[in-house]
Amino acid sequence: MFVPFLDDAPHRHIGRPWVTYAFMGVSIAIFVVFQSGLVIDARQASVVSFGLIPSVLFGEAVLPAGYERVPAWATLVTSIVLHGGWLHLIGNMMFLWVFGDNVEDDLGRARYLLFLVLCGVGSGLAHAAGASNADAPLVGGSGVVAGVVAAYVMLHPQVKVWVLVFYRVPLRLRAFWIIGAWVVFQAGNALLAGEGAQIAWWAHVGGFLTGGALVVALKRRDVHLFDRGLAERIERRRQPAPTLEERSA
């Protein structure tokens, strides 16, 4: 549908979004080393051992001998740093690159890390509760990304974002319209997808709802929801500095 690649929102509290960078780095490293086949061919083992399997999570089934590496509840977290393919990985990383830094800025690093984990848990539970195939592993950070997207649109709906529509056409639109279209797309697919769907749409919905609820509780005190003043601050930053004559006038 579209991929974001740049936004106009500056940071106000942090220099570098190290938590966002760390999450992206861990996800990329795990995929390259264990899932891509480039270093170690452990794709199936990693997905079965660390992916979220609803039937195992709810105690209705057990993993084959040798595959149980972490407790079943821990896969609500471990599954979010695994991915199903290069496009899956790149898409999620692009969304985090554009939207994650500003959410980290508005929450603070420690609360942002908690936010990411809880969005992963919320998305995993939403998927597990409605999974048509309870034995299929869920992998990917899409639920976390959905939570970040929800937080961003609640904090900065008026910010302009550059996106590639249909992965080719560059457009600069307000976050509200871009994310609104994304929400309609996700919700529609969640309602219409039948059995055997390859994408866990309800995980996206669960992550979005979790992120929307958490940002209210975890944002900094001086950060306001639906910040309409940010657009004006961006425009002021773009204005040329006044000359000496203008300052003394």
LUMGU-224528 format. One record per atom (N, C-alpha, C, O, CB): residue in one letter; x, y, z. Coordinates in steps of 0.05 Angstrom, whole numbers, plus 5000, padded with zeros to 4 digits. Glycine has a CB too. Layout:
AXYZ;...
END
This chain:
M501749765000;M500050005000;M501850255000;M501750414981;M498150005024;F503350305021;F505250525022;F507350465043;F506950305061;F503750785029;V509650605040;V511850575059;V512750855067;V513451005049;V514250405047;P512850925092;P513851185100;P516951185100;P518150985105;P512851265129;F518151425094;F521051435095;F522151685107;F524551705111;F522151405067;L520451885114;L521452125126;L519152285138;L517052295127;L523052305105;D519652415161;D517652585173;D518952845181;D521352875181;D516252455197;D517253045189;D518153315196;D518453365226;D519153585234;D516353515184;A517953165243;A517753225271;A520553215284;A521953015283;A515953015285;P521453435296;P524053445309;P523953315337;P521753285349;P525153735312;H526253255348;H526353155376;H526553395394;H527653605388;H528852975380;R525353365418;R525453575438;R526853495463;R527653675479;R522653665444;H527153235469;H528153145494;H530652975492;H532252965510;H526053005509;I531052835470;I533252655467;I534952735442;I533952865424;I532352355465;G537452635442;G539052675418;G538552455398;G537452505377;G541952695426;R539452215405;R539051985388;R537051795400;R537051755424;R541851845383;P535351675383;P533351475394;P534651205397;P534151025381;P530951465375;W536251165418;W537850925421;W536150675424;W536950465415;W539750955444;V533850695438;V532150455441;V531050365414;V530950125409;V529850515461;T530150555398;T529250485371;T531450355355;T531050155342;T528150735356;Y533850475356;Y536150365342;Y536750075352;Y537249895336;Y538650545345;A536650045378;A537249785389;A535249565381;A535949345374;A537349795420;F532649645381;F530649455373;F530949375344;F530849135336;F527749565377;M531549575327;M532049525299;M534549355295;M534549165279;M532249785283;G536649415310;G539149265307;G538848975315;G539848805301;G541249395324;V537448925337;V537048645346;V535348495326;V536048265319;V535648645374;S533248615316;S531548485296;S533048415271;S532848195260;S529148655290;I534648605261;I536148555237;I538348345241;I538648165224;I537448815227;A539748365264;A541848165269;A540747885272;A541947695261;A543348245295;I538547855286;I537347585289;I536447475262;I536847235256;I534947595308;F535347645246;F534447555220;F536747465202;F536747255190;F532747765205;V538847635201;V541147575184;V542547325194;V543347155177;V543147815184;V542947295220;V544547075230;V542946805230;V544046605222;V545547135258;F540446815240;F539046565244;F536846505224;F536146275220;F537846575271;Q535646705211;Q533246665195;Q533746685165;Q532146565150;Q531146845203;S535646825156;S536046875128;S537446645113;S537246625089;S537547125123;G538946485129;G540446275117;G543246365108;G544846205098;G539046155093;L543846625112;L546446725103;L548746635122;L550946605113;L546347025102;V548146595148;V550146525168;V549646255179;V551246065176;V550246735190;I547346225192;I546545965204;I543745895194;I541946065194;I546545975236;D543345655184;D540745575174;D539045465197;D538845225201;D541145355152;A537945655213;A536345575236;A533545695235;A532345755256;A537745655262;R532545745211;R530045885209;R527745725222;R526245845239;R529345915179;Q527445475216;Q525245325227;Q525445295257;Q523545325272;Q525045045214;A527945235266;A528345205295;A527745455310;A526545445332;A531145105301;S528645685300;S528145935313;S525246015314;S524246115335;S529746165300;V523745955293;V520946025292;V519345845311;V517645945325;V519845995263;V519945585312;V518545405329;V519145455358;V517445455376;V519145115322;S521745515364;S522545545392;S521745815403;S521045835427;S525545515394;F521946025387;F521546295397;F519146445386;F518546665395;F524046455392;G517846325366;G515346445356;G513046385375;G513146205392;G514746335328;L510946545372;L508646515390;L506646315377;L505546365356;L507146795394;I506246085391;I504445885382;I502045885401;I502445795424;I505845605380;P499745965393;P497445995411;P496845745427;P496345755451;P495046075396;S496845505414;S496245265428;S498245205450;S497545095471;S496045025409;V500745265446;V502845225466;V502545435488;V502845375512;V505645245454;L501945685481;L501645895500;L499345835520;L499645885544;L500946165486;F497145725510;F494845665527;F494945385539;F493045295551;F492345695511;G497145245535;G497544975548;G495944755535;G495644545547;G496644995576;E495144795510;E493644585496;E495444405480;E494544195471;E491644715477;A497944475477;A499944315463;A502644365474;A503044565489;A499844365432;V504544195467;V507344235476;V509144225451;V508444095431;V508144015497;L511444345453;L513344345431;L514744075429;L514943925450;L515444565435;P515643995406;P517243755403;P519743765421;P520643975428;P517943705374;A520743525428;A523043515445;A525443665432;A525943635408;A523843215450;G526743825448;G529143975439;G528444255429;G530344415424;G530443825417;Y525944325426;Y525244585416;Y524444785438;Y524245025433;Y522944555396;E523944685462;E522944865483;E525345015495;E526744905513;E521444715505;R525945255486;R528145415495;R527445615516;R529045685533;R529445545472;V524945715515;V524045915534;V521245835543;V519845685529;V524146205522;P520345935566;P517545885574;P515545985553;P516146175539;P516946015602;A513245855551;A511345935531;A510546225533;A510146355512;A508845755533;W510246335557;W509446615560;W511546805549;W510847025540;W508846675589;A514046725550;A516246895540;A516146935510;A517347125500;A518946785549;T514846755496;T514646785467;T512947025459;T513147115436;T513546535454;L511347135477;L509947385472;L511947615466;L511347805453;L508147455495;V514347585477;V516447785473;V518447695452;V519147855434;V517947845499;T519447445453;T521447355435;T520447355406;T522047405387;T522447075442;S517947315402;S516847305374;S517047575360;S517047575335;S513947215375;I517147795375;I517048055362;I519648135348;I519748325333;I516248265382;V521847995354;V524348055341;V525047845319;V527247855308;V526648065361;L523147675312;L523447485290;L521747595267;L519847735270;L522547195298;H522547515242;H521047605219;H520847375198;H522547195197;H522347845206;G518847395181;G518247185162;G519747215136;G519747025120;G515347185157;G521047435130;G522447475105;G523647755104;G523147915121;G520647425082;W525147795082;W526448055079;W524448285077;W524848495089;W528248055055;L522348255061;L520348465058;L518948525085;L518448755091;L518348395037;H518348315100;H517048345126;H518848505144;H517948695158;H516448065139;L521448435145;L523348575162;L523748865153;L523549045170;L526048435160;I524148915127;I524649185117;I522249365122;I522549595130;I525349175088;G519849265117;G517449425121;G517149515150;G516649745155;G515049265113;N517549325169;N517349405197;N519449595205;N518949785221;N517449155214;M521949555195;M524149735203;M523650015192;M524450215205;M526749625193;M522550045168;M521950305157;M519950455174;M520350695180;M520950285129;F517850325183;F515850455200;F517150535227;F516550755236;F513450265206;L518850365238;L520150445263;L522050675259;L522250845276;L521550205275;W523450675237;W525350885231;W524051155230;W525151355240;W526850825204;V521651165218;V520251425215;V518751505240;V518951735248;V518351405191;F517351315252;F515551385274;F516651335302;F515851465321;F512951245271;G518451145304;G519351055331;G520951265346;G520651295370;G521050815328;D522651425332;D524351615346;D522751835360;D523451915382;D526251745326;N520551925348;N518952135361;N517352025384;N516852165404;N517052265340;V516451775382;V515051655405;V516951615428;V516251665451;V513651385397;E519351525422;E521451505442;E522051775455;E522351785479;E524051375430;D522151975439;D522652245449;D520452335468;D520952465488;D522952445425;D517952275461;D515652365477;D515152195502;D513752295520;D513252375460;L516151955503;L515751785526;L518151775544;L517851735568;L515051505517;G520551805533;G522951755548;G523851465543;G522251295538;G522551805579;R526451415545;R527551165536;R526450925552;R525650725541;R530551165538;A526450945579;A525650715595;A522650655591;A521950415587;A526050775625;R520950855590;R518150805586;R517550715558;R515650565553;R516451055593;Y519150815539;Y518850725511;Y519550435508;Y518150285493;Y520650895493;L521650335521;L522250055520;L520049885532;L519249685520;L524849995536;L518949975555;L516649835566;L514249845547;L512849645544;L515849965593;F513850065534;F511750095514;F512049895492;F510049765484;F511750385503;L514349865481;L514849675459;L514149385468;L512849235453;L517749685449;V515149315491;V514649035501;V511648995505;V510648785497;V516148995528;L510249185518;L507449145523;L505749145498;L503749005496;L506449365542;C506549305478;C505149295452;C505549015439;C503648905427;C506249515433;G507948905442;G508348635432;G506648425446;G505548245434;G511248555435;V506448455472;V504748275488;V501748305480;V500348105476;V505148325518;G500848555478;G498048605471;G497448495443;G495248375439;G497448895471;S499248525424;S498748435397;S498748125397;S497148005383;S500748545378;G500548005412;G500647715413;G498247595425;G497147385415;G503147625428;L497247705446;L494747605459;L492347635441;L490647455440;L494247745486;A492247865427;A489947905409;A490047695386;A487947585379;A490048185396;H492347635376;H492647425355;H491947155366;H490347005354;H495447425344;A493047085390;A492546825401;A489646775407;A488646545404;A494246785426;A488246985416;A485446955423;A483646885399;A481646755402;A484447205437;G484446985376;G482746945352;G483946795330;G482946795308;G481847205342;A486246655335;A487646515314;A486046285303;A485046115318;A490346415324;S485746275277;S484346055264;S485945795264;S484845575264;S483546125235;N488645825264;N490445595265;N492145625290;N494145765289;N492245565239;A491345495312;A492645535337;A495445415339;A496945465358;A490945425359;D496145255319;D498745115319;D500845265302;D503145175301;D498444835310;A500045475288;A501945625270;A503445835286;A502145985301;A500445755247;P506045845284;P507646045299;P507246325288;P507046365264;P510645965298;L507046515306;L506946795298;L509646925303;L510846895324;L504746945315;V510747055282;V513247205285;V512947475273;V511347515255;V515547045271;G514547665283;G514547935271;G513948155291;G512548105311;G512647945249;G515048385285;G514648615302;G512348795292;G512149025300;G517048775303;S510648695275;S508448855263;S506548965285;S505549185283;S506948705243;G506048805305;G504348895327;G505649125343;G504249315351;G503748665346;V508249105347;V509749325360;V509649575343;V509149795353;V512649235365;V510049535317;V509949765298;V507149895299;V506950135299;V510549675269;A505049725300;A502349835302;A501950005327;A500650215326;A500249605301;G503049915349;G502950075374;G504350335371;G503350545381;G504049925397;V506750335358;V508250585354;V506650775336;V506551015341;V510950525342;V505450665315;V503850825296;V501450955311;V500851195307;V502750655273;A500150805329;A497950915344;A498851145362;A497551355364;A496650695361;A501151105375;A502151315393;A502851565377;A502351795385;A504651215408;Y504151525354;Y504951755337;Y502551915328;Y502652165330;Y506551655313;V500451785319;V498251945308;V496752085331;V495452285326;V496351765293;M496851975355;M495552105378;M497252335388;M496152515401;M495051905400;L499752325383;L501552545392;L501852765371;L501852995377;L504252435400;H502252685345;H502952875324;H501352825299;H502452765278;H505952855318;P498752855300;P497152795276;P497552995253;P496952925230;P494252795283;Q498553235259;Q498753435239;Q501553435225;Q501853585205;Q498253705251;V503353275234;V506053275222;V505953165194;V504452975188;V507953105240;K507453285176;K507653195148;K509652955146;K511852965157;K508453425129;V508752755132;V510452505129;V510752445099;V508752455084;V509152265144;W513152385091;W513652295063;W513251995062;W514251845078;W516452375054;V511651905042;V511151615038;V511451555008;V511151724991;V508251535048;L512051295003;L511951194976;L509351044973;L509050824983;L514451004971;V507551154958;V504951024953;V505350814931;V506550864910;V502751234944;F504250574936;F504750344918;F507750294914;F508550194894;F503350384891;Y509350374935;Y512250334935;Y513750484913;Y516050424907;Y512750044933;R512350674900;R513650814878;R513251124878;R515051274873;R512650704852;V510751204884;V510051484881;V510551634908;V509151574927;V507051514872;P512351834909;P512751974934;P510652194938;P510052344920;P515552114933;L509552194962;L507552394970;L508152484998;L509152335015;L504652284968;R507552745003;R507952855030;R505152925041;R503853115031;R509753105030;L504252785062;L501552815072;L501752835103;L503752755115;L499752575064;R499552935115;R499452945144;R499152655155;R497952485143;R497053115153;A500352615178;A500352355191;A497552245195;A497052005193;A501852365217;F495752425201;F492952345206;F491852195182;F490551985186;F491152585212;W492252295158;W491052165134;W492551905128;W491351705120;W491152355111;I495151905131;I496651665124;I496051435143;I495451215135;I499751725125;I496051505169;I495551295189;I492651215189;I491950985195;I496451385217;G490851415183;G487951345181;G487451135159;G485950945163;G486351595175;A488851175136;A488550975114;A489750715123;A488650505116;A489951085089;W491950715137;W493150475147;W491250325166;W491050075164;W495850535161;V489950465184;V488150345203;V485750215188;V485049985194;V487050545223;V484650355169;V482350235154;V483249985139;V481749785139;V481250445134;F485649985128;F486649755114;F487049525132;F486249295126;F489349825100;Q488249565156;Q488749355175;Q486149235186;Q485748995187;Q490449455198;A484249415194;A481749325206;A480049175185;A478848975191;A480149565217;G480049275161;G478549145140;G479548865134;G478048675132;G478649305114;N482148835133;N483348575129;N482848385152;N482448145149;N486348595123;A482948495177;A482448325200;A479548215200;A479147985208;A482848495226;L477648375191;L474848285190;L474348105166;L472547925169;L473048525188;L475748135144;L475147985120;L476847745116;L476147555102;L475348165096;A479147735129;A481047515125;A479747255135;A478747245157;A483747565139;G479847055119;G478846795127;G480946615138;G483246695143;G477546655103;E480246355142;E482146165152;E484446125132;E484046135108;E480845895157;G486846095142;G489146055125;G490546315117;G492446305101;G488345905101;A489646535128;A490946795121;A493846795131;A494446695153;A489447035135;Q495646885114;Q498546885120;Q499447115137;Q501647105148;Q500146885094;I497747315140;I498447555156;I496647565181;I494147525179;I498147815140;A497847605204;A496347605230;A495147885234;A496148045249;A498147535254;W492947935220;W491648205221;W490848285249;W491048515256;W489348215202;W489848085264;W488848155291;W491148235310;W490748375329;W487247925303;A493548135304;A495848225319;A496448525314;A497148665333;A498448055312;H495948615289;H496348895283;H494249065298;H494849265310;H496048945252;V491748965298;V489649115312;V490149125342;V489849335354;V486848985306;G490948895353;G491548885382;G493849065389;G493749195410;G492148605390;G495849075373;G498149255379;G497349545377;G498249705393;G500449195359;F495649615357;F494749885354;F493149975378;F493650195389;F493149915328;L491249815387;L489649885410;L491249905436;L490850085452;L487349675414;T493149725438;T494949725462;T496649985462;T496850115483;T496749485463;G497750055439;G499350295438;G497750545443;G498750725456;G500650315411;G495350555432;G493650785437;G492950825466;G492751055476;G491150755421;A492550605481;A491950625509;A494450695526;A494250855544;A490750365519;L496650575519;L499150615535;L500250895532;L501351005552;L501150415527;V500051015509;V501351275505;V500151485524;V501551675532;V501151365476;V497651455530;V496351645549;V497651635576;V498051835590;V493351595551;A498351395585;A499451355612;A502451395613;A503451475634;A498751075622;L503851345591;L506751345592;L508151595580;L510551625584;L507751105577;K506651775568;K507952005556;K509052195578;K508152185600;K505952165538;R510952355570;R512052555589;R509852755597;R507952795582;R514452705576;R510152875620;R508153065630;R507953305612;R505753425610;R508853145658;D510153395600;D510053635584;D509353585555;D509353765538;D512653785586;V508653335549;V507853265522;V504753245521;V503553105538;V509152995513;H503553375502;H500653375500;H499653205476;H500953205455;H499653665497;L497453075480;L496252915459;L495353105437;L494553335442;L493952745469;F495353005412;F494353155389;F495753435388;F494353635385;F491353185390;D498353435390;D499953675392;D499753845367;D501053785346;D502853605397;R498054055368;R497754225345;R499954435344;R500254575323;R495054365347;G501454475365;G503554675365;G506054585351;G507754755345;G504154755392;L506354325346;L508854235334;L509154335306;L511454405298;L508853925334;A507054335290;A507354435262;A508354715261;A509954785244;A504554405248;E507354885280;E508255165280;E511255185288;E512655345277;E506555325300;R512055015306;R514855015314;R516654935291;R518855045288;R515354825338;I515754735275;I517354655252;I517654885232;I519754925222;I515954405239;E515355025227;E515455245208;E517355465218;E518755585202;E512655355203;R517355525244;R519055725255;R522055655252;R523655825247;R518455775285;R522555395255;R525355305251;R526355345223;R528655375218;R525555015259;R524455335204;R525255365176;R525655655167;R526855705147;R523155235158;Q524655845184;Q524956125177;Q527856215180;Q529156125198;Q523056295194;P528856385162;P531556485164;P531856655190;P530056785199;P532356645139;A534256645200;A534856795225;A534657095218;A535457175197;A537656725236;P533657255237;P533357545232;P536057675230;P537957605243;P531657675254;T536257885213;T538758035210;T539058215234;T537258245250;T538758195184;L541458345236;L541958525258;L540158755258;L539258855279;L544858615257;E539458865233;E537659085231;E534859015240;E533559165254;E537559195203;E534058775233;E531358685241;E531158645271;E529058705283;E530558415227;R533358545284;R533258505312;R533158775328;R531958785349;R535758355321;S534358975317;S534459235331;S532159415324;S531859635335;S537059375326;A530459335305;A528259505296;A526159535317;A524159665313;A527059395271;
END
